[in-house]
Amino acid sequence: MQTALLPLALLLLGSSVAASQEGAASAEAAPTRMLRMRSGEILWGSIESHDPDALRFRLLETGGLIPLPWSLLDPEEEHALRLVFGYLDAEIEELTVAAERITLNDGTELVGKIVDTDDDYLWFKRAEGTIPIDKRRLQGTTVLVQAPALDVYTKEELYQQRVFELGPVLALEGREGARAHDELARFAERLFDFPHAVEAYGLVRALDPTYDAERIAAALARSTTKAQEKQQIDLLAEIDLWRARKRYDKALEALAAFPDQFPDSPLLEDWNALRKRVLKHQEADLREEVVRRFHARALRLAREAARKDSYEEVIAYLDEGLSEEIVKQVQADLAELAPDIPPEEVQRLWRERKGGRIHQASYGLGTWLLGESRALATPADEKDEGQAAEKPASGSQAEARKKLEERIQRYLKNQELARAAQSGGGASKEDDPNEFWKEFDLAGRAQWILAYFVENSGLFQIDRIRFENCRECGGTGARDVVNTGSSISGDTAGDRLVPCPTCHTLGRVRRVRYR
Protein backbone atom coordinates (compact mmCIF):
# COMPACT_ATOMS: atom_id res chain seq x y z
CA MET A 1 0.00 0.00 0.00
CA GLN A 2 2.76 2.47 0.92
CA THR A 3 4.62 1.91 -2.34
CA ALA A 4 1.52 2.92 -4.31
CA LEU A 5 0.86 5.98 -2.13
CA LEU A 6 4.38 7.41 -2.31
CA PRO A 7 4.54 8.25 -6.03
CA LEU A 8 0.96 9.52 -5.94
CA ALA A 9 1.77 11.82 -3.01
CA LEU A 10 4.75 13.21 -4.91
CA LEU A 11 2.62 13.80 -7.97
CA LEU A 12 -0.01 15.64 -5.94
CA LEU A 13 2.67 17.74 -4.28
CA GLY A 14 3.90 18.92 -7.66
CA SER A 15 0.41 19.70 -8.85
CA SER A 16 0.29 23.06 -7.04
CA VAL A 17 3.22 24.27 -9.12
CA ALA A 18 1.56 23.06 -12.32
CA ALA A 19 -1.65 24.81 -11.30
CA SER A 20 -0.11 28.26 -11.49
CA GLN A 21 1.34 27.51 -14.89
CA GLU A 22 -1.64 25.82 -16.54
CA GLY A 23 -4.40 28.08 -15.25
CA ALA A 24 -7.91 27.28 -14.16
CA ALA A 25 -9.55 28.00 -17.51
CA SER A 26 -8.12 24.93 -19.23
CA ALA A 27 -9.49 22.73 -16.44
CA GLU A 28 -12.92 23.14 -18.00
CA ALA A 29 -11.85 21.66 -21.35
CA ALA A 30 -12.64 18.07 -20.31
CA PRO A 31 -15.51 16.67 -18.19
CA THR A 32 -15.08 16.25 -14.46
CA ARG A 33 -14.93 12.65 -13.32
CA MET A 34 -13.88 10.43 -10.45
CA LEU A 35 -10.79 8.21 -10.64
CA ARG A 36 -10.34 5.23 -8.31
CA MET A 37 -6.72 4.54 -7.41
CA ARG A 38 -5.07 1.20 -6.64
CA SER A 39 -4.27 2.54 -3.14
CA GLY A 40 -7.97 3.11 -2.43
CA GLU A 41 -7.83 6.90 -2.85
CA ILE A 42 -10.34 8.84 -4.95
CA LEU A 43 -9.32 11.72 -7.23
CA TRP A 44 -11.70 14.24 -8.81
CA GLY A 45 -10.77 16.06 -11.97
CA SER A 46 -10.57 15.66 -15.74
CA ILE A 47 -8.49 13.60 -18.14
CA GLU A 48 -6.67 16.07 -20.40
CA SER A 49 -4.80 13.54 -22.54
CA HIS A 50 -3.47 10.00 -22.52
CA ASP A 51 -0.98 7.63 -24.13
CA PRO A 52 -0.03 3.94 -23.67
CA ASP A 53 2.03 4.82 -20.57
CA ALA A 54 -0.04 7.32 -18.57
CA LEU A 55 -2.92 9.78 -18.23
CA ARG A 56 -2.56 13.53 -17.82
CA PHE A 57 -5.10 14.35 -15.11
CA ARG A 58 -6.14 17.86 -14.04
CA LEU A 59 -7.06 17.94 -10.35
CA LEU A 60 -10.37 19.63 -9.57
CA GLU A 61 -9.19 20.92 -6.18
CA THR A 62 -5.95 22.62 -7.26
CA GLY A 63 -6.23 22.85 -11.04
CA GLY A 64 -2.82 21.18 -11.28
CA LEU A 65 -1.99 18.84 -14.17
CA ILE A 66 -0.30 15.61 -13.12
CA PRO A 67 0.86 12.49 -14.99
CA LEU A 68 -0.78 9.31 -13.70
CA PRO A 69 0.86 6.04 -14.81
CA TRP A 70 -1.75 3.37 -15.59
CA SER A 71 -0.29 1.16 -12.84
CA LEU A 72 -1.51 3.61 -10.15
CA LEU A 73 -5.16 3.19 -11.14
CA ASP A 74 -7.56 0.64 -9.67
CA PRO A 75 -7.29 -2.46 -11.94
CA GLU A 76 -10.94 -2.30 -13.03
CA GLU A 77 -10.72 1.45 -13.62
CA GLU A 78 -7.51 0.97 -15.60
CA HIS A 79 -9.07 -1.76 -17.74
CA ALA A 80 -12.20 0.26 -18.49
CA LEU A 81 -10.27 3.40 -19.48
CA ARG A 82 -7.76 1.49 -21.59
CA LEU A 83 -10.69 -0.05 -23.42
CA VAL A 84 -12.41 3.32 -23.97
CA PHE A 85 -9.20 4.95 -25.23
CA GLY A 86 -8.44 2.07 -27.59
CA TYR A 87 -5.44 0.51 -25.84
CA LEU A 88 -7.22 -2.84 -25.44
CA ASP A 89 -8.93 -5.00 -28.05
CA ALA A 90 -12.54 -5.37 -26.94
CA GLU A 91 -12.97 -8.45 -29.10
CA ILE A 92 -10.23 -10.39 -27.31
CA GLU A 93 -9.82 -8.93 -23.83
CA GLU A 94 -12.09 -10.54 -21.28
CA LEU A 95 -13.78 -8.76 -18.41
CA THR A 96 -12.69 -10.19 -15.06
CA VAL A 97 -13.79 -9.61 -11.47
CA ALA A 98 -12.42 -10.44 -8.03
CA ALA A 99 -13.83 -13.78 -6.87
CA GLU A 100 -13.23 -16.64 -4.43
CA ARG A 101 -12.19 -20.18 -5.25
CA ILE A 102 -13.27 -22.93 -2.87
CA THR A 103 -12.46 -26.64 -2.92
CA LEU A 104 -14.93 -29.33 -1.85
CA ASN A 105 -13.96 -32.59 -0.18
CA ASP A 106 -14.57 -34.52 -3.42
CA GLY A 107 -11.91 -32.42 -5.20
CA THR A 108 -14.39 -30.16 -7.01
CA GLU A 109 -13.29 -26.53 -7.33
CA LEU A 110 -15.84 -23.71 -7.57
CA VAL A 111 -15.19 -20.07 -8.45
CA GLY A 112 -17.70 -17.39 -7.49
CA LYS A 113 -18.59 -14.96 -4.71
CA ILE A 114 -19.48 -15.82 -1.11
CA VAL A 115 -22.51 -13.62 -0.51
CA ASP A 116 -23.67 -14.91 2.88
CA THR A 117 -22.79 -17.44 5.57
CA ASP A 118 -24.08 -18.90 8.82
CA ASP A 119 -22.96 -21.65 11.21
CA ASP A 120 -23.74 -24.47 8.77
CA TYR A 121 -23.80 -23.09 5.23
CA LEU A 122 -22.27 -20.50 2.96
CA TRP A 123 -24.16 -19.11 -0.03
CA PHE A 124 -22.07 -19.14 -3.16
CA LYS A 125 -22.99 -16.99 -6.15
CA ARG A 126 -22.31 -17.87 -9.76
CA ALA A 127 -23.89 -16.64 -12.97
CA GLU A 128 -26.38 -19.52 -13.01
CA GLY A 129 -27.58 -18.73 -9.49
CA THR A 130 -26.75 -18.74 -5.78
CA ILE A 131 -26.41 -22.12 -4.06
CA PRO A 132 -26.01 -23.13 -0.39
CA ILE A 133 -22.90 -25.21 0.37
CA ASP A 134 -22.59 -27.28 3.52
CA LYS A 135 -19.45 -26.11 5.34
CA ARG A 136 -18.61 -29.73 6.15
CA ARG A 137 -17.94 -30.23 2.43
CA LEU A 138 -15.24 -27.53 2.34
CA GLN A 139 -11.59 -28.49 2.14
CA GLY A 140 -8.67 -26.12 2.61
CA THR A 141 -8.95 -22.35 2.60
CA THR A 142 -10.68 -19.86 0.33
CA VAL A 143 -8.38 -18.41 -2.36
CA LEU A 144 -8.88 -14.97 -3.91
CA VAL A 145 -8.69 -15.08 -7.73
CA GLN A 146 -9.55 -13.03 -10.82
CA ALA A 147 -12.36 -14.82 -12.66
CA PRO A 148 -14.26 -14.19 -15.89
CA ALA A 149 -17.04 -11.79 -14.94
CA LEU A 150 -19.69 -13.81 -16.80
CA ASP A 151 -18.84 -16.85 -14.67
CA VAL A 152 -19.97 -14.98 -11.57
CA TYR A 153 -22.62 -12.49 -12.70
CA THR A 154 -25.27 -12.36 -15.39
CA LYS A 155 -25.06 -9.85 -18.22
CA GLU A 156 -27.81 -7.76 -16.66
CA GLU A 157 -26.10 -7.70 -13.25
CA LEU A 158 -22.81 -6.57 -14.76
CA TYR A 159 -24.50 -3.94 -16.88
CA GLN A 160 -26.43 -2.50 -13.93
CA GLN A 161 -23.25 -2.43 -11.84
CA ARG A 162 -21.57 -0.39 -14.56
CA VAL A 163 -24.55 1.95 -14.79
CA PHE A 164 -24.28 2.52 -11.03
CA GLU A 165 -20.53 3.21 -11.25
CA LEU A 166 -20.99 5.70 -14.09
CA GLY A 167 -24.16 7.18 -12.59
CA PRO A 168 -22.97 10.78 -11.95
CA VAL A 169 -21.41 11.24 -15.40
CA LEU A 170 -24.27 9.47 -17.20
CA ALA A 171 -26.55 12.22 -15.88
CA LEU A 172 -24.47 14.96 -17.50
CA GLU A 173 -25.63 16.76 -20.63
CA GLY A 174 -23.80 17.41 -23.87
CA ARG A 175 -20.38 16.01 -24.70
CA GLU A 176 -19.62 14.79 -21.17
CA GLY A 177 -22.77 12.70 -21.04
CA ALA A 178 -22.13 11.44 -24.58
CA ARG A 179 -18.63 10.26 -23.59
CA ALA A 180 -20.01 8.41 -20.54
CA HIS A 181 -22.71 6.65 -22.59
CA ASP A 182 -20.09 5.72 -25.19
CA GLU A 183 -18.09 4.00 -22.44
CA LEU A 184 -21.24 2.21 -21.26
CA ALA A 185 -22.09 1.09 -24.81
CA ARG A 186 -18.63 -0.41 -25.34
CA PHE A 187 -18.93 -2.20 -22.03
CA ALA A 188 -22.26 -3.69 -23.14
CA GLU A 189 -20.71 -4.89 -26.41
CA ARG A 190 -18.04 -6.76 -24.46
CA LEU A 191 -20.85 -8.59 -22.67
CA PHE A 192 -22.60 -9.48 -25.96
CA ASP A 193 -25.42 -7.33 -24.57
CA PHE A 194 -26.29 -5.65 -27.86
CA PRO A 195 -29.78 -4.31 -26.96
CA HIS A 196 -28.22 -2.22 -24.16
CA ALA A 197 -25.39 -1.22 -26.52
CA VAL A 198 -27.96 0.08 -29.04
CA GLU A 199 -29.67 2.07 -26.29
CA ALA A 200 -26.41 3.62 -25.07
CA TYR A 201 -25.07 4.46 -28.54
CA GLY A 202 -28.43 6.08 -29.34
CA LEU A 203 -28.08 8.32 -26.29
CA VAL A 204 -24.54 9.26 -27.34
CA ARG A 205 -25.86 10.58 -30.65
CA ALA A 206 -28.80 12.32 -28.96
CA LEU A 207 -26.62 14.07 -26.37
CA ASP A 208 -23.97 15.25 -28.82
CA PRO A 209 -24.39 14.48 -32.55
CA THR A 210 -20.84 15.72 -33.23
CA TYR A 211 -19.15 13.37 -30.74
CA ASP A 212 -17.01 10.96 -32.83
CA ALA A 213 -19.92 10.89 -35.26
CA GLU A 214 -18.53 8.45 -37.83
CA ARG A 215 -17.50 5.80 -35.30
CA ILE A 216 -20.73 6.13 -33.27
CA ALA A 217 -22.85 5.74 -36.42
CA ALA A 218 -20.97 2.58 -37.41
CA ALA A 219 -21.16 1.19 -33.85
CA LEU A 220 -24.90 1.89 -33.62
CA ALA A 221 -25.56 0.19 -36.95
CA ARG A 222 -23.40 -2.78 -35.97
CA SER A 223 -25.07 -3.21 -32.57
CA THR A 224 -28.56 -2.80 -34.06
CA THR A 225 -27.92 -5.59 -36.58
CA LYS A 226 -26.51 -7.88 -33.92
CA ALA A 227 -29.32 -7.16 -31.47
CA GLN A 228 -31.82 -8.49 -34.04
CA GLU A 229 -30.13 -11.90 -34.09
CA LYS A 230 -31.48 -13.16 -30.77
CA GLN A 231 -31.10 -16.86 -31.65
CA GLN A 232 -27.43 -16.41 -32.48
CA ILE A 233 -26.77 -14.25 -29.41
CA ASP A 234 -28.42 -16.84 -27.17
CA LEU A 235 -26.31 -19.60 -28.73
CA LEU A 236 -23.07 -17.67 -28.15
CA ALA A 237 -24.14 -17.02 -24.55
CA GLU A 238 -24.85 -20.74 -24.10
CA ILE A 239 -21.43 -21.62 -25.51
CA ASP A 240 -19.81 -19.21 -23.05
CA LEU A 241 -21.75 -20.84 -20.21
CA TRP A 242 -20.44 -24.27 -21.26
CA ARG A 243 -16.96 -22.76 -21.16
CA ALA A 244 -17.59 -21.52 -17.61
CA ARG A 245 -18.71 -25.01 -16.62
CA LYS A 246 -15.58 -26.48 -18.26
CA ARG A 247 -17.66 -28.47 -20.76
CA TYR A 248 -15.31 -27.73 -23.62
CA ASP A 249 -16.51 -30.75 -25.56
CA LYS A 250 -19.94 -29.13 -26.00
CA ALA A 251 -18.57 -25.60 -26.40
CA LEU A 252 -16.14 -26.53 -29.18
CA GLU A 253 -18.72 -28.67 -30.97
CA ALA A 254 -21.19 -25.75 -31.05
CA LEU A 255 -18.48 -23.29 -32.10
CA ALA A 256 -17.46 -25.54 -35.00
CA ALA A 257 -21.06 -25.74 -36.21
CA PHE A 258 -21.84 -22.01 -35.91
CA PRO A 259 -20.34 -20.78 -39.25
CA ASP A 260 -22.15 -23.52 -41.18
CA GLN A 261 -25.40 -22.89 -39.33
CA PHE A 262 -25.22 -19.09 -39.81
CA PRO A 263 -22.91 -18.46 -42.80
CA ASP A 264 -23.94 -14.81 -43.26
CA SER A 265 -24.12 -13.99 -39.56
CA PRO A 266 -23.25 -10.42 -38.50
CA LEU A 267 -21.86 -12.03 -35.32
CA LEU A 268 -18.97 -13.89 -36.97
CA GLU A 269 -16.45 -11.49 -35.40
CA ASP A 270 -18.01 -12.14 -31.98
CA TRP A 271 -17.99 -15.87 -32.71
CA ASN A 272 -14.27 -15.67 -33.51
CA ALA A 273 -13.55 -13.71 -30.31
CA LEU A 274 -15.49 -16.28 -28.28
CA ARG A 275 -13.65 -19.13 -30.02
CA LYS A 276 -10.30 -17.59 -29.02
CA ARG A 277 -11.54 -17.15 -25.45
CA VAL A 278 -12.74 -20.74 -25.21
CA LEU A 279 -9.42 -22.07 -26.54
CA LYS A 280 -7.47 -19.86 -24.13
CA HIS A 281 -9.46 -21.10 -21.14
CA GLN A 282 -9.26 -24.68 -22.34
CA GLU A 283 -5.46 -24.47 -22.52
CA ALA A 284 -5.25 -22.98 -19.00
CA ASP A 285 -7.64 -25.55 -17.53
CA LEU A 286 -5.87 -28.41 -19.29
CA ARG A 287 -2.51 -27.38 -17.83
CA GLU A 288 -3.96 -27.16 -14.34
CA GLU A 289 -5.95 -30.38 -14.63
CA VAL A 290 -3.10 -32.42 -16.14
CA VAL A 291 -0.92 -31.66 -13.11
CA ARG A 292 -3.68 -32.45 -10.63
CA ARG A 293 -4.72 -35.65 -12.38
CA PHE A 294 -1.15 -36.84 -12.91
CA HIS A 295 -0.37 -36.71 -9.20
CA ALA A 296 -3.72 -38.27 -8.28
CA ARG A 297 -3.34 -41.13 -10.76
CA ALA A 298 0.25 -41.83 -9.69
CA LEU A 299 -0.90 -42.21 -6.08
CA ARG A 300 -3.94 -44.33 -6.98
CA LEU A 301 -1.97 -46.69 -9.24
CA ALA A 302 0.75 -47.01 -6.59
CA ARG A 303 -1.93 -48.16 -4.13
CA GLU A 304 -3.25 -50.67 -6.66
CA ALA A 305 0.24 -51.98 -7.37
CA ALA A 306 0.80 -52.40 -3.63
CA ARG A 307 -1.56 -55.38 -3.75
CA LYS A 308 0.96 -57.35 -5.79
CA ASP A 309 2.61 -59.88 -3.48
CA SER A 310 5.72 -60.44 -5.59
CA TYR A 311 8.53 -57.93 -5.21
CA GLU A 312 9.93 -58.83 -8.65
CA GLU A 313 6.51 -58.26 -10.21
CA VAL A 314 6.27 -54.81 -8.62
CA ILE A 315 9.72 -53.78 -9.87
CA ALA A 316 8.89 -54.95 -13.40
CA TYR A 317 5.66 -52.95 -13.37
CA LEU A 318 7.43 -49.83 -12.11
CA ASP A 319 10.13 -50.06 -14.77
CA GLU A 320 7.85 -50.84 -17.70
CA GLY A 321 4.08 -50.34 -17.37
CA LEU A 322 3.24 -47.65 -14.80
CA SER A 323 4.26 -44.59 -16.84
CA GLU A 324 2.09 -45.59 -19.81
CA GLU A 325 -0.83 -46.46 -17.54
CA ILE A 326 -0.76 -43.03 -15.85
CA VAL A 327 -0.77 -41.18 -19.19
CA LYS A 328 -3.61 -43.39 -20.45
CA GLN A 329 -5.77 -42.73 -17.39
CA VAL A 330 -5.05 -38.98 -17.34
CA GLN A 331 -6.02 -38.88 -21.03
CA ALA A 332 -9.36 -40.46 -20.13
CA ASP A 333 -9.84 -38.01 -17.24
CA LEU A 334 -9.53 -35.10 -19.67
CA ALA A 335 -12.34 -36.28 -21.98
CA GLU A 336 -14.68 -33.40 -21.09
CA LEU A 337 -11.96 -30.75 -21.31
CA ALA A 338 -10.44 -32.08 -24.55
CA PRO A 339 -12.27 -35.09 -26.05
CA ASP A 340 -9.60 -35.95 -28.63
CA ILE A 341 -6.42 -35.04 -26.77
CA PRO A 342 -3.61 -37.46 -27.76
CA PRO A 343 -1.19 -39.03 -25.26
CA GLU A 344 1.64 -36.93 -26.68
CA GLU A 345 -0.25 -33.74 -25.79
CA VAL A 346 -0.83 -34.99 -22.24
CA GLN A 347 2.88 -35.63 -21.88
CA ARG A 348 3.73 -32.20 -23.34
CA LEU A 349 1.46 -30.35 -20.92
CA TRP A 350 2.92 -32.35 -18.02
CA ARG A 351 6.51 -31.59 -19.08
CA GLU A 352 5.78 -27.87 -19.42
CA ARG A 353 4.31 -27.48 -15.94
CA LYS A 354 5.86 -24.79 -13.76
CA GLY A 355 6.07 -24.69 -9.97
CA GLY A 356 3.23 -26.34 -8.12
CA ARG A 357 2.66 -27.88 -4.74
CA ILE A 358 5.35 -30.03 -3.14
CA HIS A 359 4.42 -33.72 -2.67
CA GLN A 360 6.22 -36.31 -0.55
CA ALA A 361 6.77 -40.05 -0.66
CA SER A 362 8.82 -42.32 1.60
CA TYR A 363 10.53 -45.68 1.17
CA GLY A 364 9.85 -46.24 4.87
CA LEU A 365 11.06 -49.50 6.38
CA GLY A 366 11.73 -50.77 2.85
CA THR A 367 14.57 -48.29 2.25
CA TRP A 368 17.08 -51.15 2.54
CA LEU A 369 15.59 -52.81 -0.57
CA LEU A 370 17.37 -50.20 -2.69
CA GLY A 371 20.78 -51.40 -1.57
CA GLU A 372 23.10 -49.30 0.53
CA SER A 373 24.59 -47.16 -2.24
CA ARG A 374 21.23 -46.16 -3.74
CA ALA A 375 19.45 -45.87 -0.40
CA LEU A 376 21.95 -43.36 0.99
CA ALA A 377 22.75 -41.53 -2.25
CA THR A 378 22.19 -37.76 -2.18
CA PRO A 379 22.37 -35.30 -5.10
CA ALA A 380 25.64 -33.38 -5.06
CA ASP A 381 23.96 -30.03 -4.40
CA GLU A 382 22.08 -31.21 -1.33
CA LYS A 383 23.05 -31.68 2.29
CA ASP A 384 21.25 -34.18 4.44
CA GLU A 385 19.32 -32.34 7.12
CA GLY A 386 19.97 -35.22 9.49
CA GLN A 387 23.70 -34.70 9.05
CA ALA A 388 23.70 -30.99 9.93
CA ALA A 389 26.74 -29.80 11.80
CA GLU A 390 26.55 -30.21 15.54
CA LYS A 391 28.50 -28.55 18.29
CA PRO A 392 31.47 -30.73 19.21
CA ALA A 393 30.99 -32.65 22.42
CA SER A 394 33.65 -32.51 25.07
CA GLY A 395 35.18 -34.56 27.84
CA SER A 396 34.31 -38.17 28.58
CA GLN A 397 31.04 -38.01 26.60
CA ALA A 398 32.93 -37.18 23.42
CA GLU A 399 35.37 -40.04 23.95
CA ALA A 400 32.61 -42.54 24.68
CA ARG A 401 30.68 -41.47 21.62
CA LYS A 402 33.74 -41.73 19.41
CA LYS A 403 34.47 -45.25 20.65
CA LEU A 404 30.87 -46.34 20.05
CA GLU A 405 30.94 -44.94 16.51
CA GLU A 406 34.21 -46.75 15.73
CA ARG A 407 32.77 -49.97 17.14
CA ILE A 408 29.64 -49.66 15.04
CA GLN A 409 31.66 -49.00 11.87
CA ARG A 410 33.80 -52.10 12.49
CA TYR A 411 30.65 -54.13 13.10
CA LEU A 412 28.94 -52.93 9.92
CA LYS A 413 32.08 -53.66 7.90
CA ASN A 414 32.15 -57.21 9.28
CA GLN A 415 28.48 -57.63 8.39
CA GLU A 416 29.22 -56.65 4.78
CA LEU A 417 32.05 -59.18 4.59
CA ALA A 418 29.82 -61.87 6.07
CA ARG A 419 27.06 -61.20 3.54
CA ALA A 420 29.56 -61.29 0.70
CA ALA A 421 30.89 -64.66 1.89
CA GLN A 422 27.39 -66.12 2.10
CA SER A 423 26.19 -64.75 -1.24
CA GLY A 424 26.53 -68.16 -2.88
CA GLY A 425 24.26 -69.81 -0.35
CA GLY A 426 21.28 -67.40 -0.58
CA ALA A 427 20.10 -64.64 1.72
CA SER A 428 18.52 -65.21 5.09
CA LYS A 429 14.76 -64.95 5.40
CA GLU A 430 15.08 -61.54 7.03
CA ASP A 431 17.14 -60.24 4.12
CA ASP A 432 15.03 -61.77 1.35
CA PRO A 433 13.17 -58.94 -0.50
CA ASN A 434 10.25 -61.19 -1.40
CA GLU A 435 9.76 -62.35 2.18
CA PHE A 436 9.98 -58.78 3.44
CA TRP A 437 7.49 -57.60 0.79
CA LYS A 438 4.95 -60.19 1.86
CA GLU A 439 5.09 -58.90 5.42
CA PHE A 440 5.19 -55.21 4.42
CA ASP A 441 1.81 -53.49 5.09
CA LEU A 442 -0.17 -52.07 2.15
CA ALA A 443 0.31 -48.43 3.13
CA GLY A 444 4.07 -48.92 3.38
CA ARG A 445 4.14 -50.73 0.03
CA ALA A 446 2.17 -47.94 -1.69
CA GLN A 447 4.51 -45.25 -0.39
CA TRP A 448 7.58 -47.28 -1.38
CA ILE A 449 6.21 -47.80 -4.91
CA LEU A 450 5.37 -44.11 -5.27
CA ALA A 451 8.80 -43.01 -4.01
CA TYR A 452 10.59 -45.44 -6.32
CA PHE A 453 8.53 -44.40 -9.34
CA VAL A 454 8.92 -40.68 -8.65
CA GLU A 455 12.68 -40.96 -8.27
CA ASN A 456 13.39 -43.30 -11.18
CA SER A 457 10.78 -42.66 -13.88
CA GLY A 458 12.15 -39.28 -14.95
CA LEU A 459 8.62 -37.85 -15.04
CA PHE A 460 8.79 -35.79 -11.86
CA GLN A 461 10.82 -32.84 -10.65
CA ILE A 462 12.76 -33.87 -7.54
CA ASP A 463 12.79 -31.03 -5.04
CA ARG A 464 15.11 -32.74 -2.58
CA ILE A 465 15.98 -36.03 -0.90
CA ARG A 466 15.56 -36.19 2.86
CA PHE A 467 16.67 -38.74 5.43
CA GLU A 468 15.40 -39.67 8.85
CA ASN A 469 17.09 -41.85 11.43
CA CYS A 470 15.72 -45.33 11.91
CA ARG A 471 13.45 -45.23 14.93
CA GLU A 472 14.86 -48.48 16.35
CA CYS A 473 18.60 -47.88 16.17
CA GLY A 474 18.63 -44.06 16.06
CA GLY A 475 20.58 -44.03 12.80
CA THR A 476 23.47 -46.28 13.84
CA GLY A 477 22.40 -49.42 11.95
CA ALA A 478 22.97 -51.59 15.01
CA ARG A 479 21.47 -52.04 18.43
CA ASP A 480 23.49 -52.30 21.63
CA VAL A 481 22.03 -55.20 23.64
CA VAL A 482 22.90 -55.43 27.34
CA ASN A 483 23.30 -58.98 28.70
CA THR A 484 22.96 -59.29 32.49
CA GLY A 485 24.55 -62.75 32.49
CA SER A 486 23.24 -66.10 33.68
CA SER A 487 24.82 -68.62 36.02
CA ILE A 488 22.65 -71.37 34.55
CA SER A 489 23.61 -70.89 30.89
CA GLY A 490 27.08 -69.66 31.66
CA ASP A 491 26.58 -66.33 29.84
CA THR A 492 28.67 -63.52 31.16
CA ALA A 493 27.37 -60.02 31.73
CA GLY A 494 28.18 -57.35 29.16
CA ASP A 495 26.84 -55.70 26.06
CA ARG A 496 27.03 -56.64 22.40
CA LEU A 497 25.96 -55.19 19.08
CA VAL A 498 23.31 -56.87 16.95
CA PRO A 499 22.14 -55.81 13.48
CA CYS A 500 19.07 -53.56 13.48
CA PRO A 501 16.24 -55.75 12.12
CA THR A 502 14.19 -52.69 11.17
CA CYS A 503 16.56 -50.85 8.83
CA HIS A 504 18.86 -53.83 8.02
CA THR A 505 21.95 -51.88 9.18
CA LEU A 506 21.27 -48.83 6.98
CA GLY A 507 20.25 -46.63 9.90
CA ARG A 508 18.25 -44.31 7.62
CA VAL A 509 14.82 -43.89 6.03
CA ARG A 510 14.80 -42.27 2.60
CA ARG A 511 12.14 -39.69 1.66
CA VAL A 512 11.51 -37.87 -1.61
CA ARG A 513 10.04 -34.37 -2.03
CA TYR A 514 8.84 -33.75 -5.56
CA ARG A 515 6.60 -31.81 -7.94
PENORDA-V103382 format. One record per run of one state. SS is the DSSP state (@ for helix, = for strand, . for the rest). FROM is the first residue (numbers start at 0). LEN is the number of residues. If there is no record, write none. Layout:
ss=SS from=FROM len=LEN
ss=SS from=FROM len=LEN
This chain:
ss=. from=0 len=1
ss=@ from=1 len=21
ss=. from=22 len=2
ss=@ from=24 len=4
ss=. from=28 len=4
ss== from=32 len=5
ss=. from=37 len=4
ss== from=41 len=9
ss=. from=50 len=3
ss== from=53 len=6
ss=. from=59 len=5
ss== from=64 len=5
ss=@ from=69 len=3
ss== from=72 len=1
ss=. from=73 len=1
ss=@ from=74 len=10
ss=. from=84 len=11
ss== from=95 len=9
ss=. from=104 len=4
ss== from=108 len=9
ss=. from=117 len=3
ss== from=120 len=6
ss=. from=126 len=2
ss== from=128 len=6
ss=@ from=134 len=3
ss== from=137 len=11
ss=@ from=148 len=4
ss=. from=152 len=2
ss=@ from=154 len=11
ss=. from=165 len=1
ss=@ from=166 len=4
ss=. from=170 len=3
ss=@ from=173 len=17
ss=. from=190 len=3
ss=@ from=193 len=14
ss=. from=207 len=5
ss=@ from=212 len=15
ss=. from=227 len=2
ss=@ from=229 len=15
ss=. from=244 len=3
ss=@ from=247 len=14
ss=. from=261 len=6
ss=@ from=267 len=38
ss=. from=305 len=5
ss=@ from=310 len=10
ss=. from=320 len=1
ss=@ from=321 len=12
ss=. from=333 len=9
ss=@ from=342 len=9
ss=. from=351 len=7
ss== from=358 len=4
ss=. from=362 len=1
ss=@ from=363 len=7
ss=. from=370 len=1
ss=@ from=371 len=4
ss=. from=375 len=9
ss=@ from=384 len=3
ss=. from=387 len=7
ss=@ from=394 len=27
ss=. from=421 len=1
ss=@ from=422 len=3
ss=. from=425 len=3
ss=@ from=428 len=3
ss=. from=431 len=1
ss=@ from=432 len=7
ss=. from=439 len=2
ss=@ from=441 len=15
ss=. from=456 len=5
ss== from=461 len=8
ss=. from=469 len=8
ss== from=477 len=6
ss=. from=483 len=10
ss== from=493 len=6
ss=. from=499 len=8
ss== from=507 len=7
ss=. from=514 len=1
